[in-house]
Amino acid sequence: MLVSNVIKRLFPALVATVFATGACGQTKTANERIFQLQNPEGKVLAASLLEVGDRTVKLKIKDRVLSTTWDKFDVKHHATFEDFRKYQLQPFDLNQLADPAPEIQPGKIIEVAMPDLEKDAASQPAGYTLRVPENYHPWKSTPLIVWFAGGRGSRDVNQAIPLVDPKEFLIVCIPYPESEPRPLLAVEEGRGSTRLWAYHRPMLEDLKKRVPNISPDLRIADGMSNGAHTVGSYLGEGIKEFTRFFDTFLLIEGGSSISREYDGICGKRIYHAWGTMGSRPAYAAPINERLKGEKADVTDAPMQGVDHDFPSQEKAKCKSWILALHPKPSAP
């Protein structure tokens, strides 16, 4: 499609700059994204991206809909048509073109300090660990798994690696506060959605800013034992910031909530794994019943011959389930 006479007159050498604040931060619809366009003379107009074509991009400036070719349209980082084709970006993905933190580099393990919070349950300075996938690119939608470990918690990302493809998934490990080293007790005594959440919320907020291109379609909160009780508490107390951000939850050998209800999980994906030995089935049954009662998409995964554990063969089953949710990326 030829560049229209109007766009030629307004922008003889069109440059599109996405500003960190202002109009560019407002999403109007899934297919309409506001930009500020500046021509060589310095004149700035607000424009909306309406459509991404094979070789063209369609813009709306005031009441006029204009089309221009990719070689005339240059978004942040000088994206070209080939970049959009390679990374399979759609119009709504342009919301993710914010810069990640400088240290977010493929394959890197990063210890993020949170100096304003109390020490963790291992008496270490507060913080969390993240592992950047090997195939990370700031324009590519990156699936996420956040791991809440059993016992007194852990910041070892290696514990979560067996559950996902580390080349594609951002892996994050979040510990527990020193004042609440036993999440099950905190949940049973009604502090799960207060003291624990007050510790975890700023970490998750920091993560969102540090890695802005987290996938909107696959965000997993995974807990084993005390970790499952932590996740279950947040689900049970209906913490909207948690249930709206994550769309998939793994409850491994746990999942208690003080209310014994799970608000806000209708349609959410849940993988519930529990051992078949001893008293484990009796503990898991009412959790399963209530999850399904809230119309969650529950995958019931009894672990045959297992007590309170998450052995490697069960991790492999869980990984297969997760990878089925995440289509294999196509070659550029």
Order of alpha helices (4+ residues) and beta strands (2+ residues): alpha-beta-beta-beta-beta-beta-beta-alpha-beta-beta-beta-beta-alpha-alpha-beta-alpha-alpha-beta-beta-alpha-beta-alpha
